[in-house]
């Protein structure tokens, strides 16, 4: 390994790890720089298994031996090593998971390519909380859907918190970005998908009714925290679904709602990913 023990926080190669807690900064600089941050040896392992290439690794001294076998195929990737205090000054937080890797972003597939062989897909419309995005990806991986499609203003699934909350499953679930609804709606319909929007509406069908005899191909749409789905999304939907609730509670957190919906439709799904 190309091991560099950190002497200067401004050294070449360390800028990828600077100010990781600044969300506004990172969600602009990471995609623009063509990278994302994988946190922990477990997530780094999943990223490498998905075929993603590391640009560099940042690790505490005591975790160096755990990182070494992961990078056996990448002898030219620099590994920056420091103690906990040095890494905390660099990143802005205590690196209790031991290692970070700056990974090159993979090229996103065309939506039509993901839809071609899929039967169940999840669409995230303008969800801005990275924790919810990561939790939904984990539900997709665990409960069975073939892909996730996110709208142009949805939070970045490869942001560090999303990847961490997803337990790295965002690296194994096929996903891409959708165009705006005026292009996304015909794209989904031409691929044979019925669009089911999860929302509160007077004409909504209950999830258990829908799950009793669902269409062969379903795209489930989940909306932003607080505001829910936009009018354009509801207009594009073939069906509005609601989850029956008790005790005066009208809805669930969007990540919880996705898990319930995926569970209800699980028997009909044939996941394409592994």
C-alpha positions as CSV (number, residue, x, y, z in Angstrom):
1,X,0.0,0.0,0.0
2,X,1.0,3.6,-0.5
3,X,0.9,4.6,3.1
4,X,1.2,8.3,4.0
5,X,1.3,9.3,7.6
6,X,-0.4,12.6,8.0
7,X,1.9,15.5,8.9
8,X,0.0,18.4,7.3
9,X,-3.8,18.7,7.1
10,X,-3.4,20.7,3.9
11,X,-1.4,18.0,2.1
12,X,-2.4,17.0,-1.4
13,X,-5.1,14.3,-1.4
14,X,-6.7,15.2,1.9
15,X,-9.2,17.8,0.6
16,X,-11.7,15.0,-0.1
17,X,-12.0,14.5,3.6
18,X,-12.1,18.1,4.8
19,X,-15.2,19.4,6.6
20,X,-17.3,16.3,6.1
21,X,-19.9,17.6,8.5
22,X,-20.7,20.6,6.3
23,X,-23.8,19.1,4.5
24,X,-24.4,22.1,2.2
25,X,-20.8,22.1,1.1
26,X,-20.4,18.3,0.6
27,X,-23.6,17.8,-1.4
28,X,-22.3,20.2,-4.0
29,X,-18.6,19.4,-4.0
30,X,-18.8,15.6,-3.9
31,X,-21.0,15.1,-7.0
32,X,-19.1,17.9,-8.8
33,X,-15.8,16.2,-8.0
34,X,-17.1,12.8,-9.1
35,X,-16.7,11.2,-5.7
36,X,-18.6,10.0,-2.7
37,X,-17.4,9.0,0.8
38,X,-17.7,5.4,2.0
39,X,-17.5,5.1,5.8
40,X,-16.4,2.0,7.6
41,X,-14.6,-1.1,6.4
42,X,-18.0,-2.8,5.8
43,X,-19.3,-0.1,3.5
44,X,-15.9,0.1,1.7
45,X,-16.1,-3.6,1.2
46,X,-19.5,-3.3,-0.4
47,X,-18.4,-0.4,-2.6
48,X,-15.5,-2.5,-3.9
49,X,-17.7,-5.5,-4.4
50,X,-20.0,-3.3,-6.5
51,X,-17.1,-2.5,-8.8
52,X,-16.5,1.1,-7.5
53,X,-13.0,2.4,-7.6
54,X,-11.3,4.1,-4.6
55,X,-9.5,7.4,-5.1
56,X,-7.9,7.2,-1.6
57,X,-8.5,5.9,1.9
58,X,-8.3,7.7,5.3
59,X,-7.7,5.4,8.3
60,X,-6.8,5.4,11.9
61,X,-3.5,3.6,12.6
62,X,-5.2,0.7,14.5
63,X,-7.4,-0.1,11.5
64,X,-4.7,-0.2,8.9
65,X,-4.3,-3.9,9.0
66,X,-8.1,-4.3,8.3
67,X,-7.9,-2.1,5.3
68,X,-4.8,-3.7,3.7
69,X,-6.6,-6.8,2.3
70,X,-9.4,-4.7,0.8
71,X,-6.9,-2.8,-1.3
72,X,-4.9,-5.7,-2.6
73,X,-6.2,-5.0,-6.1
74,X,-5.4,-1.2,-5.9
75,X,-1.7,-0.9,-5.1
76,X,-1.5,2.7,-6.3
77,X,-4.3,4.0,-4.1
78,X,-2.9,6.3,-1.4
79,X,-3.8,5.4,2.2
80,X,-3.6,8.4,4.6
81,X,-3.0,7.3,8.2
82,X,-3.4,9.4,11.4
83,X,-4.5,9.2,15.0
84,X,-8.0,9.9,16.2
85,X,-7.3,13.5,17.1
86,X,-5.7,14.3,13.7
87,X,-8.5,12.7,11.8
88,X,-11.2,14.6,13.8
89,X,-9.5,17.9,13.1
90,X,-9.5,17.1,9.4
91,X,-13.1,15.7,9.0
92,X,-14.9,17.6,11.7
93,X,-16.1,14.6,13.7
94,X,-14.8,11.5,15.6
95,X,-14.0,8.8,13.1
96,X,-15.3,5.9,15.3
97,X,-15.8,3.5,12.4
98,X,-12.1,3.6,11.7
99,X,-11.8,4.2,8.0
100,X,-13.2,6.3,5.1
101,X,-12.6,6.0,1.4
102,X,-13.1,8.6,-1.3
103,X,-14.7,6.6,-4.1
104,X,-15.2,7.4,-7.7
105,X,-18.9,7.8,-8.5
106,X,-20.2,5.2,-11.0
107,X,-21.9,6.3,-14.1
108,X,-25.7,6.2,-13.6
109,X,-27.6,4.0,-15.9
110,X,-30.4,5.4,-18.1
111,X,-33.8,5.0,-16.5
112,X,-35.1,2.9,-19.4
113,X,-32.3,0.4,-18.8
114,X,-33.4,-0.1,-15.2
115,X,-37.0,-0.4,-16.0
116,X,-36.6,-2.9,-18.8
117,X,-36.6,-6.1,-16.7
118,X,-38.0,-4.7,-13.5
119,X,-41.4,-5.4,-11.9
120,X,-41.3,-3.3,-8.8
121,X,-39.5,0.0,-8.5
122,X,-39.5,2.8,-5.9
123,X,-39.6,6.5,-6.9
124,X,-38.4,9.1,-4.4
125,X,-39.8,12.5,-5.1
126,X,-37.8,15.4,-3.6
127,X,-37.0,13.6,-0.3
128,X,-34.3,15.8,1.2
129,X,-33.4,14.0,4.4
130,X,-30.4,11.7,3.8
131,X,-31.4,9.5,6.7
132,X,-34.8,8.7,5.1
133,X,-33.2,8.1,1.7
134,X,-30.7,5.6,3.2
135,X,-33.5,3.9,5.2
136,X,-35.6,3.5,2.1
137,X,-32.7,1.9,0.2
138,X,-32.3,-0.6,3.1
139,X,-36.0,-1.5,2.9
140,X,-35.7,-1.9,-0.9
141,X,-32.8,-4.3,-0.5
142,X,-34.3,-6.3,2.3
143,X,-37.9,-6.4,1.3
144,X,-37.6,-6.7,-2.5
145,X,-37.8,-4.2,-5.3
146,X,-35.8,-4.1,-8.4
147,X,-34.6,-0.5,-8.5
148,X,-34.9,3.0,-7.0
149,X,-35.4,6.1,-9.2
150,X,-35.0,9.5,-7.6
151,X,-36.2,12.9,-8.9
152,X,-33.9,15.8,-9.8
153,X,-34.3,17.5,-6.4
154,X,-34.1,14.4,-4.2
155,X,-31.2,14.1,-1.8
156,X,-28.1,12.3,-3.0
157,X,-28.2,8.6,-2.3
158,X,-24.4,8.5,-2.2
159,X,-24.1,11.1,0.5
160,X,-22.2,9.7,3.4
161,X,-25.2,9.6,5.8
162,X,-27.4,8.0,3.2
163,X,-24.8,5.3,2.5
164,X,-24.3,4.7,6.3
165,X,-28.0,4.5,7.2
166,X,-28.6,2.1,4.2
167,X,-25.8,-0.2,5.7
168,X,-24.2,0.1,2.3
169,X,-27.2,-1.3,0.4
170,X,-27.3,1.9,-1.7
171,X,-24.2,0.4,-3.3
172,X,-25.9,-2.8,-4.4
173,X,-29.5,-1.6,-5.3
174,X,-29.7,-0.4,-8.9
175,X,-30.7,3.3,-9.0
176,X,-30.6,6.3,-11.1
177,X,-32.2,9.8,-11.5
178,X,-35.5,10.4,-13.3
179,X,-36.2,13.4,-15.5
180,X,-39.0,15.8,-14.5
181,X,-42.5,14.3,-14.5
182,X,-43.4,15.5,-18.0
183,X,-40.8,13.1,-19.3
184,X,-40.9,10.5,-16.5
185,X,-44.6,9.7,-16.7
186,X,-44.5,8.6,-20.4
187,X,-41.2,6.8,-19.7
188,X,-42.8,4.7,-16.9
189,X,-46.0,4.0,-18.8
190,X,-44.2,3.0,-22.0
191,X,-42.2,0.5,-19.9
192,X,-45.5,-1.0,-18.8
193,X,-45.6,0.4,-15.2
194,X,-48.6,1.4,-13.3
195,X,-47.8,4.4,-11.1
196,X,-49.0,4.1,-7.5
197,X,-48.6,7.2,-5.4
198,X,-48.6,6.9,-1.6
199,X,-50.6,9.9,-0.3
200,X,-53.7,11.0,1.6
201,X,-56.7,11.5,-0.8
202,X,-60.4,11.1,-0.7
203,X,-60.3,8.7,-3.6
204,X,-57.3,6.7,-2.3
205,X,-57.3,2.9,-2.4
206,X,-56.1,1.1,0.7
207,X,-52.8,-0.7,0.4
208,X,-54.2,-4.0,1.4
209,X,-56.9,-3.8,-1.3
210,X,-54.3,-2.9,-3.9
211,X,-51.9,-5.6,-2.8
212,X,-54.6,-8.3,-3.2
213,X,-54.5,-8.0,-7.0
214,X,-51.7,-5.6,-8.0
215,X,-50.7,-4.8,-11.6
216,X,-47.8,-6.8,-13.0
217,X,-45.5,-3.8,-12.9
218,X,-45.7,-1.1,-10.2
219,X,-43.8,2.1,-9.6
220,X,-44.4,3.2,-6.0
221,X,-43.9,6.9,-5.5
222,X,-43.0,8.4,-2.1
223,X,-43.0,12.1,-1.4
224,X,-41.0,14.6,0.5
225,X,-41.1,15.0,4.3
226,X,-43.9,17.3,5.4
227,X,-45.2,18.4,2.0
228,X,-45.7,15.0,0.6
229,X,-46.1,14.4,-3.2
230,X,-46.4,17.3,-5.6
231,X,-49.5,17.9,-7.7
232,X,-47.5,16.8,-10.7
233,X,-46.7,13.5,-9.2
234,X,-50.3,12.9,-8.1
235,X,-51.5,13.9,-11.6
236,X,-49.1,11.3,-13.1
237,X,-50.3,8.5,-10.8
238,X,-52.7,5.8,-12.0
239,X,-53.7,5.0,-8.4
240,X,-53.3,6.8,-5.1
241,X,-52.6,4.4,-2.2
242,X,-53.1,5.0,1.5
243,X,-52.0,2.9,4.5
244,X,-54.9,2.4,6.9
245,X,-54.1,4.0,10.3
246,X,-55.5,3.9,13.8
247,X,-55.9,6.2,16.8
248,X,-56.0,9.5,14.8
249,X,-52.6,9.0,13.2
250,X,-52.9,10.0,9.6
251,X,-49.5,8.8,8.2
252,X,-46.2,7.3,8.8
253,X,-42.6,8.6,8.3
254,X,-41.8,8.1,4.6
255,X,-39.1,5.5,5.3
256,X,-41.6,3.5,7.4
257,X,-44.3,3.8,4.8
258,X,-41.9,2.5,2.1
259,X,-41.2,-0.6,4.3
260,X,-44.9,-1.3,4.8
261,X,-45.7,-0.9,1.1
262,X,-42.8,-3.1,0.0
263,X,-43.8,-5.7,2.5
264,X,-47.4,-5.7,1.3
265,X,-46.2,-6.3,-2.3
266,X,-43.3,-8.6,-1.5
267,X,-44.8,-11.8,-2.9
268,X,-45.1,-10.3,-6.4
269,X,-41.6,-8.9,-6.6
270,X,-38.7,-10.6,-8.3
271,X,-35.6,-8.6,-7.2
272,X,-32.9,-8.3,-9.9
273,X,-30.0,-7.3,-7.6
274,X,-28.0,-9.5,-5.2
